[in-house]
Amino acid sequence: MKINFKFACPLLLAATSALAGGNEEASAHRYISERIAQYGEAVERCEQVTASRSLPDESVIKHLRSYSIEDVRVFLITRSSHVSEVCEKPELTELAYAIAVLEGAGVSGKPKEIVQNIKLLVFGESTWGLKKKYLELPTNVQNILEQTDYFDKPFDDMAILDAIENTKKP
């Protein structure tokens, strides 16, 4: 499950917002904080894309019903996460670069704490868990469903799952 960055980011920054001592620490703090803020804006932008999209056509919903609900669930959740990452990619790449630069520079104090926390939040175990689940999907499910254009932009995976599951009930 994707961590809600929109809520976690302000908490992370607030917890480490005291200006770090020393000029180098202050510069590093500002640098990583700006990248985190830019990434947060990208997350919000992509969430707006998700919120603005309607459900896929009934033909897509019907097609999804032809697969096992577990495969569909894994596909929708992991694909939704993937296309959100693609939407956020420029800012995500900048954040990853900033983390690598600051780790390579051996920053200390509050900037080091921020780097460690944001790294776990954005690039932690749950991110790999989603990617791994997707890779474990049957290849035919991946290939066929990825050909549906609807799944190329951020979408509401839970709303689609609800639509599939609600129509199966008598």
Backbone as CSV, one residue per row, in Angstrom:
resi,resn,N_x,N_y,N_z,CA_x,CA_y,CA_z,C_x,C_y,C_z
1,MET,0.841,-1.173,0.000,0.000,0.000,0.000,0.885,1.235,0.000
2,LYS,0.554,2.188,-0.804,1.341,3.397,-0.919,1.143,4.283,0.308
3,ILE,2.219,4.793,0.842,2.158,5.669,1.999,1.591,7.015,1.561
4,ASN,0.729,7.584,2.368,0.127,8.863,2.031,1.134,9.975,2.296
5,PHE,1.866,10.345,1.267,2.922,11.330,1.370,2.368,12.688,1.763
6,LYS,1.173,12.997,1.312,0.562,14.303,1.574,0.445,14.563,3.074
7,PHE,0.196,13.518,3.846,0.076,13.679,5.288,1.410,13.486,6.000
8,ALA,2.250,12.620,5.488,3.518,12.324,6.147,4.553,13.432,5.950
9,CYS,4.562,14.085,4.805,5.556,15.121,4.505,5.523,16.274,5.510
10,PRO,4.362,16.878,5.782,4.357,17.974,6.757,4.834,17.528,8.136
11,LEU,4.492,16.313,8.534,4.947,15.811,9.833,6.459,15.655,9.854
12,LEU,7.009,15.150,8.768,8.453,14.975,8.668,9.158,16.313,8.743
13,LEU,8.688,17.275,7.975,9.329,18.587,7.962,9.144,19.313,9.289
14,ALA,7.978,19.202,9.900,7.724,19.861,11.180,8.627,19.286,12.270
15,ALA,8.832,17.980,12.222,9.660,17.326,13.235,11.120,17.739,13.142
16,THR,11.534,18.208,11.985,12.947,18.564,11.797,13.100,20.002,11.308
17,SER,12.113,20.858,11.618,12.096,22.186,11.021,13.036,23.187,11.682
18,ALA,13.526,22.902,12.862,14.442,23.846,13.497,15.661,23.996,12.597
19,LEU,16.029,25.234,12.335,17.143,25.485,11.425,18.405,24.831,11.967
20,ALA,19.019,24.032,11.145,20.217,23.302,11.545,21.357,24.263,11.822
21,GLY,22.204,23.895,12.763,23.335,24.743,13.107,24.410,24.678,12.038
22,GLY,25.112,25.760,11.845,26.196,25.800,10.876,25.697,26.065,9.470
23,ASN,26.488,26.749,8.699,26.107,27.150,7.352,25.921,25.953,6.429
24,GLU,26.817,24.976,6.494,26.705,23.796,5.628,25.439,23.010,5.958
25,GLU,25.165,22.857,7.251,23.965,22.147,7.669,22.706,22.892,7.216
26,ALA,22.733,24.213,7.329,21.576,25.015,6.919,21.337,24.896,5.418
27,SER,22.392,24.891,4.634,22.264,24.744,3.184,21.719,23.376,2.819
28,ALA,22.227,22.358,3.470,21.758,20.998,3.215,20.292,20.859,3.625
29,HIS,19.944,21.469,4.751,18.558,21.432,5.231,17.632,22.092,4.213
30,ARG,18.005,23.237,3.730,17.193,23.959,2.742,17.083,23.151,1.448
31,TYR,18.189,22.573,1.005,18.223,21.808,-0.237,17.267,20.618,-0.186
32,ILE,17.349,19.812,0.861,16.487,18.631,0.933,15.041,19.041,1.198
33,SER,14.832,20.060,1.996,13.463,20.521,2.278,12.770,21.018,1.017
34,GLU,13.500,21.722,0.165,12.915,22.199,-1.098,12.550,21.028,-2.004
35,ARG,13.400,20.014,-2.071,13.105,18.852,-2.912,11.902,18.084,-2.374
36,ILE,11.799,17.976,-1.063,10.646,17.308,-0.461,9.375,18.083,-0.772
37,ALA,9.434,19.401,-0.653,8.253,20.238,-0.939,7.842,20.100,-2.403
38,GLN,8.815,20.094,-3.311,8.499,19.934,-4.731,7.865,18.575,-4.999
39,TYR,8.387,17.544,-4.356,7.804,16.218,-4.515,6.385,16.190,-3.952
40,GLY,6.177,16.832,-2.824,4.835,16.921,-2.247,3.855,17.585,-3.195
41,GLU,4.297,18.623,-3.896,3.450,19.296,-4.887,3.133,18.354,-6.046
42,ALA,4.105,17.552,-6.440,3.876,16.586,-7.525,2.870,15.530,-7.096
43,VAL,2.967,15.071,-5.863,2.010,14.091,-5.349,0.604,14.673,-5.414
44,GLU,0.453,15.913,-4.966,-0.860,16.571,-5.008,-1.358,16.729,-6.441
45,ARG,-0.480,17.115,-7.343,-0.854,17.280,-8.755,-1.376,15.964,-9.326
46,CYS,-0.687,14.897,-9.025,-1.086,13.592,-9.557,-2.351,13.066,-8.882
47,GLU,-2.538,13.390,-7.613,-3.779,13.021,-6.930,-4.972,13.757,-7.550
48,GLN,-4.750,14.983,-8.006,-5.813,15.728,-8.681,-6.188,15.070,-10.002
49,VAL,-5.189,14.539,-10.714,-5.465,13.804,-11.952,-6.330,12.593,-11.628
50,THR,-5.947,11.860,-10.585,-6.711,10.683,-10.166,-8.147,11.057,-9.837
51,ALA,-8.315,12.101,-9.050,-9.649,12.521,-8.606,-10.521,13.008,-9.762
52,SER,-9.907,13.531,-10.806,-10.667,14.090,-11.927,-11.124,13.031,-12.933
53,ARG,-10.605,11.829,-12.810,-10.939,10.780,-13.783,-12.161,9.984,-13.348
54,SER,-12.994,9.696,-14.301,-14.144,8.837,-14.021,-13.700,7.384,-14.137
55,LEU,-14.606,6.493,-13.771,-14.306,5.067,-13.904,-14.126,4.720,-15.382
56,PRO,-13.415,3.639,-15.666,-13.274,3.225,-17.065,-14.630,2.774,-17.621
57,ASP,-14.682,2.646,-18.928,-15.906,2.170,-19.590,-16.327,0.832,-19.001
58,GLU,-17.604,0.553,-19.118,-18.152,-0.716,-18.626,-17.464,-1.896,-19.300
59,SER,-17.028,-1.730,-20.544,-16.339,-2.834,-21.228,-15.024,-3.184,-20.518
60,VAL,-14.341,-2.185,-19.972,-13.103,-2.433,-19.232,-13.427,-3.141,-17.917
61,ILE,-14.464,-2.671,-17.233,-14.884,-3.310,-15.981,-15.250,-4.776,-16.248
62,LYS,-16.005,-4.998,-17.315,-16.410,-6.360,-17.675,-15.178,-7.223,-17.966
63,HIS,-14.226,-6.650,-18.685,-12.984,-7.363,-19.007,-12.231,-7.727,-17.723
64,LEU,-12.173,-6.808,-16.777,-11.486,-7.076,-15.515,-12.145,-8.214,-14.749
65,ARG,-13.461,-8.302,-14.843,-14.191,-9.370,-14.151,-13.846,-10.757,-14.683
66,SER,-13.257,-10.825,-15.859,-12.923,-12.137,-16.421,-11.671,-12.751,-15.778
67,TYR,-10.979,-11.970,-14.946,-9.794,-12.460,-14.236,-10.147,-12.728,-12.784
68,SER,-9.283,-13.449,-12.098,-9.519,-13.686,-10.669,-9.464,-12.341,-9.946
69,ILE,-10.309,-12.209,-8.937,-10.369,-10.942,-8.203,-9.024,-10.615,-7.560
70,GLU,-8.291,-11.639,-7.132,-6.977,-11.394,-6.528,-6.001,-10.829,-7.559
71,ASP,-5.972,-11.387,-8.774,-5.099,-10.853,-9.823,-5.488,-9.423,-10.187
72,VAL,-6.779,-9.170,-10.261,-7.258,-7.817,-10.594,-6.872,-6.847,-9.490
73,ARG,-7.056,-7.253,-8.253,-6.698,-6.396,-7.117,-5.219,-6.049,-7.153
74,VAL,-4.376,-7.053,-7.322,-2.926,-6.813,-7.382,-2.597,-5.910,-8.559
75,PHE,-3.184,-6.196,-9.718,-2.916,-5.363,-10.883,-3.309,-3.915,-10.622
76,LEU,-4.521,-3.683,-10.163,-5.012,-2.317,-9.982,-4.195,-1.542,-8.955
77,ILE,-3.914,-2.159,-7.835,-3.170,-1.462,-6.780,-1.744,-1.176,-7.215
78,THR,-1.072,-2.167,-7.792,0.321,-1.966,-8.183,0.438,-1.071,-9.414
79,ARG,-0.476,-1.209,-10.359,-0.438,-0.360,-11.556,-0.746,1.085,-11.189
80,SER,-1.698,1.289,-10.286,-2.020,2.631,-9.830,-0.796,3.289,-9.188
81,SER,-0.100,2.532,-8.377,1.117,3.048,-7.753,2.166,3.390,-8.810
82,HIS,2.317,2.505,-9.789,3.308,2.725,-10.849,3.005,3.986,-11.663
83,VAL,1.766,4.154,-12.106,1.461,5.318,-12.940,1.517,6.605,-12.129
84,SER,1.270,6.515,-10.828,1.449,7.690,-9.967,2.927,8.063,-9.901
85,GLU,3.793,7.059,-9.766,5.239,7.317,-9.760,5.685,7.940,-11.075
86,VAL,5.141,7.473,-12.184,5.495,8.039,-13.487,5.057,9.504,-13.542
87,CYS,3.868,9.791,-13.033,3.361,11.159,-12.996,4.269,12.061,-12.148
88,GLU,4.798,11.518,-11.073,5.634,12.264,-10.128,7.125,12.191,-10.482
89,LYS,7.457,11.491,-11.541,8.849,11.124,-11.816,9.855,12.287,-11.832
90,PRO,9.567,13.417,-12.475,10.607,14.468,-12.455,10.983,14.887,-11.032
91,GLU,9.986,15.097,-10.194,10.256,15.516,-8.827,10.803,14.369,-7.985
92,LEU,10.344,13.161,-8.252,10.844,11.982,-7.550,12.320,11.759,-7.882
93,THR,12.677,11.956,-9.136,14.069,11.824,-9.562,14.938,12.880,-8.888
94,GLU,14.439,14.106,-8.825,15.180,15.180,-8.147,15.374,14.864,-6.667
95,LEU,14.333,14.317,-6.041,14.432,13.955,-4.629,15.454,12.836,-4.439
96,ALA,15.411,11.825,-5.297,16.377,10.720,-5.201,17.806,11.240,-5.386
97,TYR,17.968,12.160,-6.333,19.289,12.747,-6.580,19.766,13.522,-5.347
98,ALA,18.871,14.303,-4.761,19.230,15.077,-3.568,19.637,14.155,-2.419
99,ILE,18.904,13.075,-2.246,19.237,12.106,-1.196,20.632,11.535,-1.441
100,ALA,20.898,11.128,-2.673,22.208,10.541,-3.003,23.335,11.548,-2.805
101,VAL,23.118,12.786,-3.229,24.147,13.822,-3.085,24.457,14.065,-1.612
102,LEU,23.406,14.225,-0.814,23.627,14.515,0.599,24.221,13.327,1.349
103,GLU,23.794,12.119,0.981,24.416,10.938,1.602,25.889,10.840,1.210
104,GLY,26.169,11.119,-0.055,27.551,11.085,-0.530,28.420,12.144,0.120
105,ALA,27.805,13.265,0.482,28.549,14.350,1.118,28.719,14.124,2.614
106,GLY,28.038,13.111,3.125,28.174,12.808,4.547,27.602,13.876,5.463
107,VAL,26.447,14.425,5.091,25.840,15.458,5.933,25.500,14.884,7.307
108,SER,25.401,15.779,8.267,25.088,15.344,9.625,23.966,16.212,10.195
109,GLY,23.579,15.906,11.401,22.559,16.697,12.080,21.180,16.489,11.494
110,LYS,20.387,17.551,11.524,19.001,17.487,11.049,18.896,17.097,9.573
111,PRO,19.737,17.619,8.689,19.630,17.187,7.278,19.809,15.682,7.113
112,LYS,20.715,15.089,7.874,20.918,13.640,7.798,19.663,12.913,8.268
113,GLU,19.056,13.411,9.329,17.824,12.816,9.851,16.695,12.909,8.826
114,ILE,16.577,14.059,8.181,15.545,14.240,7.153,15.781,13.266,6.002
115,VAL,17.014,13.174,5.532,17.360,12.283,4.422,16.997,10.841,4.771
116,GLN,17.346,10.411,5.964,17.043,9.033,6.362,15.535,8.795,6.413
117,ASN,14.803,9.748,6.971,13.346,9.589,7.092,12.645,9.609,5.745
118,ILE,13.017,10.541,4.881,12.336,10.641,3.585,12.698,9.442,2.706
119,LYS,13.909,8.973,2.844,14.339,7.801,2.075,13.495,6.592,2.444
120,LEU,13.269,6.378,3.737,12.432,5.263,4.175,10.982,5.459,3.748
121,LEU,10.512,6.682,3.807,9.126,6.972,3.471,8.842,6.748,1.988
122,VAL,9.705,7.244,1.136,9.456,7.220,-0.309,10.046,5.992,-1.000
123,PHE,11.186,5.527,-0.539,11.874,4.437,-1.220,12.024,3.200,-0.337
124,GLY,11.178,3.061,0.639,11.312,1.981,1.606,10.767,0.650,1.151
125,GLU,10.605,-0.211,2.108,10.198,-1.595,1.884,8.853,-1.714,1.172
126,SER,7.918,-0.825,1.498,6.590,-0.925,0.881,6.644,-0.662,-0.625
127,THR,7.553,0.211,-1.059,7.701,0.483,-2.491,8.158,-0.774,-3.213
128,TRP,9.144,-1.450,-2.660,9.623,-2.694,-3.264,8.533,-3.765,-3.198
129,GLY,7.793,-3.811,-2.098,6.726,-4.798,-1.955,5.702,-4.695,-3.069
130,LEU,5.330,-3.471,-3.442,4.381,-3.272,-4.544,4.976,-3.723,-5.872
131,LYS,6.211,-3.342,-6.117,6.856,-3.725,-7.379,6.988,-5.253,-7.480
132,LYS,7.341,-5.869,-6.365,7.492,-7.323,-6.334,6.159,-8.009,-6.620
133,LYS,5.079,-7.529,-6.000,3.749,-8.098,-6.243,3.389,-8.015,-7.720
134,TYR,3.699,-6.885,-8.332,3.388,-6.703,-9.749,4.176,-7.691,-10.600
135,LEU,5.440,-7.852,-10.293,6.279,-8.789,-11.048,5.809,-10.227,-10.900
136,GLU,5.138,-10.540,-9.803,4.648,-11.893,-9.559,3.308,-12.175,-10.235
137,LEU,2.678,-11.141,-10.784,1.419,-11.355,-11.520,1.683,-12.218,-12.746
138,PRO,0.721,-13.047,-13.126,0.891,-13.803,-14.365,1.145,-12.843,-15.540
139,THR,2.092,-13.181,-16.368,2.478,-12.317,-17.482,1.299,-11.999,-18.389
140,ASN,0.421,-12.970,-18.640,-0.719,-12.705,-19.522,-1.641,-11.639,-18.927
141,VAL,-1.782,-11.607,-17.606,-2.610,-10.581,-16.959,-1.954,-9.217,-17.138
142,GLN,-0.663,-9.136,-16.871,0.062,-7.874,-17.050,-0.070,-7.365,-18.483
143,ASN,0.262,-8.214,-19.449,0.294,-7.797,-20.851,-1.060,-7.332,-21.366
144,ILE,-2.100,-8.094,-21.078,-3.422,-7.740,-21.591,-3.939,-6.464,-20.937
145,LEU,-3.820,-6.375,-19.618,-4.370,-5.207,-18.933,-3.557,-3.938,-19.187
146,GLU,-2.257,-4.064,-19.376,-1.439,-2.893,-19.684,-1.766,-2.310,-21.056
147,GLN,-2.366,-3.091,-21.921,-2.734,-2.594,-23.245,-3.966,-1.690,-23.200
148,THR,-4.660,-1.671,-22.070,-5.827,-0.811,-21.921,-5.333,0.590,-21.595
149,ASP,-5.590,1.546,-22.499,-5.094,2.917,-22.342,-5.495,3.573,-21.021
150,TYR,-6.622,3.177,-20.489,-7.112,3.788,-19.254,-6.061,3.711,-18.146
151,PHE,-5.290,2.644,-18.115,-4.346,2.415,-17.030,-2.988,3.081,-17.256
152,ASP,-2.904,4.022,-18.196,-1.658,4.738,-18.459,-1.535,6.036,-17.680
153,LYS,-2.614,6.478,-17.019,-2.611,7.707,-16.226,-3.103,7.357,-14.827
154,PRO,-2.775,8.189,-13.839,-3.250,7.896,-12.480,-4.758,7.652,-12.442
155,PHE,-5.156,6.625,-11.690,-6.571,6.250,-11.584,-6.859,5.789,-10.167
156,ASP,-8.137,5.761,-9.822,-8.576,5.373,-8.485,-8.803,3.863,-8.448
157,ASP,-7.792,3.153,-8.007,-7.858,1.694,-7.968,-8.978,1.180,-7.066
158,MET,-9.207,1.829,-5.944,-10.240,1.365,-5.006,-11.645,1.557,-5.580
159,ALA,-11.872,2.642,-6.305,-13.185,2.868,-6.919,-13.470,1.800,-7.978
160,ILE,-12.451,1.425,-8.734,-12.628,0.386,-9.756,-12.899,-0.954,-9.091
161,LEU,-12.151,-1.264,-8.037,-12.397,-2.514,-7.310,-13.817,-2.548,-6.752
162,ASP,-14.276,-1.434,-6.215,-15.650,-1.364,-5.709,-16.649,-1.625,-6.834
163,ALA,-16.408,-1.033,-7.985,-17.314,-1.229,-9.125,-17.344,-2.698,-9.544
164,ILE,-16.214,-3.343,-9.547,-16.139,-4.756,-9.931,-16.843,-5.628,-8.896
165,GLU,-16.535,-5.403,-7.644,-17.076,-6.244,-6.580,-18.575,-5.999,-6.352
166,ASN,-19.029,-4.756,-6.497,-20.435,-4.450,-6.264,-21.328,-5.034,-7.343
167,THR,-20.836,-5.117,-8.551,-21.663,-5.666,-9.629,-21.698,-7.187,-9.614
168,LYS,-20.769,-7.795,-8.888,-20.774,-9.257,-8.777,-21.797,-9.730,-7.750
169,LYS,-22.181,-8.818,-6.830,-23.126,-9.198,-5.797,-24.535,-9.254,-6.358
170,PRO,-25.379,-10.201,-5.860,-26.757,-10.314,-6.382,-27.614,-9.151,-5.930
